[in-house]
Amino acid sequence: MLALRRVQPRALGFTRRSTTKQVAFTSTAIDTDGSQSQSSAEPGAPQKYQSRAIRARRPRISLQHPREWNRPLAFGVLPAFDEALKIIKEDSIALKDEITALEGTIAREKETPQSDQHALRVLEDKLRILEVQSEINFPQVRWKCANGMADMSKAVDRHLLEQRWRKEGALDLLMERIHQMKIVPDVLPDLHPSLDLRVNFPKVKSNTGLQATVSKTVYGRVEPGVFLLPEQTVEPPKIYATVFHPEERLYTLLMIDPVTDFPDETNKTFQTYLHWLQPNIPLSSVSPSPVPNLNTHTAYIPPHPQRGTTYHRYTILLLPQHSRLSIHMVAKDKRAGFDVRAFMEKHGLDKNVGGGAHMWREIWSEGVPAVYKDILKTTEPKFGRMPKADRYEDFRGKKRYV
């Protein structure tokens, strides 16, 4: 026979958010340090036990809120793990010794009056590879890059972020939308992005169907190809550019409405419209984000899709320059008919050497008339469907059979 023994209930108090459990019985309570304390409350009176706060979410990790990497296993728990870390460290030390020797060779080669430039570039490429290989296998390095704490002054962190951008879907999504929405070839015959360009616009607070209300302080990241409201794009976006070269290079920013979207009333066709132009933007891997001072040249004009037209594909390009450019500002009445390809050819901008791209779509809404009235100072046009050609117009009214 089995004997049953009555066990005194154990109080387990906890706090989620700001609530506190109260247990209506007296018994032995377990303190937070593991010791036992006898309740002094009268029998039948509710007793409030010490409660423990439970965090609702994991603390944020970023450069502003950094954290240190902790070993998943204590030393000695798994000897194979300890031995792997030891081998990684020894390999890193050996590679750093090779880096030191290679840096000396490059310095001597640069001091030579008639050095072989091709051989020098080969040595510099090898140096960059060794700098990455010497630290890429450390788990703490990969953990920091995966949790937003990358140091872009280090070659290994730049390499890891670039591989993440290229292989984890961000670049694939961008190129998919660019080709699906016919940005290639309507804007340029081809694009080869070499930097991660991100666009942030204000979020929508409410949308009653008449006119949307947007937040002035809360910005959200725009996924390539999505639909935005004209109310969201009244002010210039915040542009974030993650570049993977340590040296400073110059770029030109273009924002356009492609050639098949903006109506040309005079010629009864379509044309390109220039919304934004900013040349000579200095960028490097350690440049501040978002990119500052982008509205000092050809000022930003908000998207204003005309009533009666289909959706417009607003495209931002960040094109690399070979040298500093001298470009005249484009007036408001000269924005229509802007030729992107002729502009690039004139100023030596080559799409094949990299750069960045982004795009989104918009249709007419109640916020468009304000752009025409307050910014463009003109009357808002209204368009309808293009009339179809009547193929039988010449035969109407004539006898069919004679």
Secondary structure, DSSP 8 states (H G I E B T S, - for coil): --------------EETT----BSS--EEE-TTS-EEE--S-TTS-B-----EE-SS----SSSS------SS-TTT-HHHHHHHHHHHHHHHHHHHHHHHHHHHHHHHHHSTT--HHHHHHHHHHHHHHHHHTTTT-HHHHHHHHTT---TTSHHHHHHHHHHHHHSSHHHHHHHHHHHTTHHHHT-S-----SEEEEEEEEEEEE-SS-EEEEEEEEEE--TT-B--TTTTSS--EEEEE---SS-EEEEEEEEEEEEEEEETTTTEEEEEEEEEEEEEEE-TT--SS----SSSB--------BTS--EEEEEEEEE-SS--------GGG-BT--HHHHHHHHT--GGG--EEEEEEE---TTHHHHIIIII-S---B--------TTGGGTTS-S--
